[in-house]
Amino acid sequence: MAEILHPFYEAHRGAMEAAMRHRLDLAEATLRERAHLSDIDGIRQEVMDEFEIVLTQMPYVGGAASRMSDFFMRLMGFMAISRVLRRRGVPLPVIGEIERETYKAQLLTVPEAERLASGRQFMSPENQALMREQAAQSVTSSHQNEFPEDFVYDFVEPGAGDTFEFGINYKACGFCKFAARHGDKDILPNICGLDFDAYAVRGIRLDRTQTLAGGASHCNFRFSRLQR
């Protein structure tokens, strides 16, 4: 039986598909130069077809009430790109380079003032309070039973001598669960690599020395403001 797209993602389908088409436009030159691919129209169609599959596979983790829903909607399309390029014989490190450059280019199409305002909002006391609340909820058995594919994480306060403003320790990752379920574990590190640019373009420094995808017990995200 075919899987059905969750109504929450169905409501955002148009925006997600538009973002994917824009992403593929930005990737065209890099696909030719780095991956030595010439059938760009064929790749574009194959990726969009794969993206339709990915959409039905995306786990529902609470919709607008969960901050992690946005992560899935913004980044899960790279699973489709990775799958197609992997089938086309592109080496995994090259796939990672293409995706990171493409994602950064897409992020930079947003005006700088808007990006920096988003970064200030992320670092704000109000957002930190929300993250504390959702982190505490994520570790409860009731939440994990309702949303078994969600992230599980702790909010980390800086200690004496720490230079970061706050941190997140992800003890279970929705992308890792997705990759394990659908045979994408080899392309997972490329998804992890997108995080650094996603924060940097908003004026945020991300320090991270380990990931669940790399075999660690948790992903140690540490956030501070970039000096400009």
N, C-alpha and C positions, 0 to 999 in steps of 0.2 A: 504494500500500500504506500502510495506516495506521501511524503511528509508535507504538512501544510504550514505555510508561513503564519507566524503568530500575528494576531491583529495589531499589536503594538508596532511590530516591524512593518506590517503592511501599510500602516498609516505613514511611515517614513520611507517607504520604498522609492518613491519618486526622487526624493532628495539624495538617497544613497546611490541610486543608479546614476543620477546626474554627476555626483562626486566621482563615481567610478569612470564615467566617460571622460570627465575632465582630467582625471589621473592618467588615463591611457593616452590622451592627447599630449600631456606633458612628458610621458615616458617614450614617445615615439623615437626621438633622436637617440636616446640612450639605448633603446633596444637595438637599434641599427649598429651603433658604435661599440657597445660593450658586449652584447649577446650575438652580434653578427647575424641578426635576423632581418629578413627582407619582406616576409609575408605579414606586414603589419596589420592589414585589414583582416586577415584570417585570425591573427592572434587576438585582435580586438574583439571579434565575434566570439572566439573560443573563451576568452576571459569573461565576457558578459554572460555567456551561457553557464559557465562554471559559477559565476556569482549568483545566478538564480538558484543553483543548488545550495550554495553556502547560506543564502538567506533562509532557506527552509531548515537548515541545520543549526542556525543560531539559537542558543539557549535563551529562554526568557528568565530574567533575573529580577523582575520587579518593575520594569518599565520606567516611567518618568520619576518614580519614587526612589530609584536606585542610581547612584552616580556611576555605577559600572556599565549601565546600559549604553551610555554614550561611548565608552571605550569599545564595546563590541561593534556599534554602528560605524564608528570611524575607522577601525582597524581591520575588521574581519574581511573586507574586500581584498586585503593583501594575501589572504589565504588562497583566494581564487587566482590571483596573479601568480603566486608561487607554484600552485598546482600545475597551471598551464605551462609556465616556463620550465618547470621540472620535467614535464612530459616532453617538452621540446629539446631536452638535453642540455639546458643551460646549467652550469655548475652552481651549486648552492651559494658560494660566496659572491658570485656575480649577481645572482638574484637579489641577495641582500643589498649590494651596492646600488643596483637599479632602483629597488624599492625605497631605500633611504633617500637617494637623490630626488626621486620623484615626489616623495612625500614632503620633503623640505620645500621643493619648488611650489607645491600646492599650498602649503602653509603660508608661504611668503606672498601669495596672491592676496591675502587678507591685509588690509592697511595696517601699518605699524602701530598707529595709535590704538586701533581696535585690539591687536594682539597683546600689547602691553597692558591695556585695561583688563583683558582676560587674565593675564598673569597676576596682576594686583588682586583681582577677585579671588584667584586660586589661593594666594598666600594670605588672604585676609583672615582676621580672627573669626569672622562669621563662617567662612568656609572650613576653617580648621575645626570649629565646633561641630559642623555637619559631619565632617570626616570622623571625628571622635565618636559621634553618635552612631554612624553607619558601621564603623569598625566594631564597636561593641555589639551591635546587632548581628554582624556577620558571623561571629563566633558562637552564637547561640544554636542549640540543637533545633529549635523550632524553625529558625531561618534556613538552616542547612537542609532540613527535611523538606521545606517548601521550595527552596531553590538550590537543589544539589549541584548544579553546574556553576554556581556563583563563585566569586572570589571570597576568600577568608583572610582577614588581615587585622593587624594591631596598629593603632596610632602610637607613634614614638615621640616622646618629649625629649628635647635636648638635655644632656647632662652637663655637669661642670666640665669646661674645656672643649665642649662640642662647638663647632662653627655652623652647623646647620640650624634652621629655624624649626623644622619638624620633620618627621619621617613616617614612613609606612613600611611595615614588614608584612609582605604578602606570604601567608602560610599555605594557601591553596590558590591556584590561578585558573580563571575561567578559560583562558586560551590553552593552557596545558591540558585541561580536561577535554576541551574540544579536540585538540590535536591527537590525544590518546584515543579518543572515540572514533576519529575519522581517518587515522593513518597519516597524520601530518606532523609527527614529532620531529622529523628531520628539518622541516622548514620553520619550526617554531623559533629558533634563535634569531631569525631575520625579523620576526615580528617584535621581539624584545628590543632589537636595535633601533627601532623607530622612536622609542621613548625619548631619547636624548634631544633630538631635534624638536620634537613636539613641545618640550618644555623650554628649550633655549630660545625659540622664536618668540616666546611670550615673556622673555626676560627672567627666566627661572633656571638656576643651575641644578641639575640632577647629578648626584653622586650615587653610584651603585656598583658594588664590587662582586655581587653574586646573584644568581637567579635560580629559580626552581627548574627552569628549562636546562640549565647547566649542571643540575644534579645537587644543588644546595638545598638546605632545609627550608630556606625562605629567600625571597627577593628583598634586598635591603635598600629601599628608596630613601634618599635623604635630600631635602629641598632647601635651597637658599636663594637669595636674590642675586642675579648677575650684576656686577658693577659696570656701569655704563659711563 
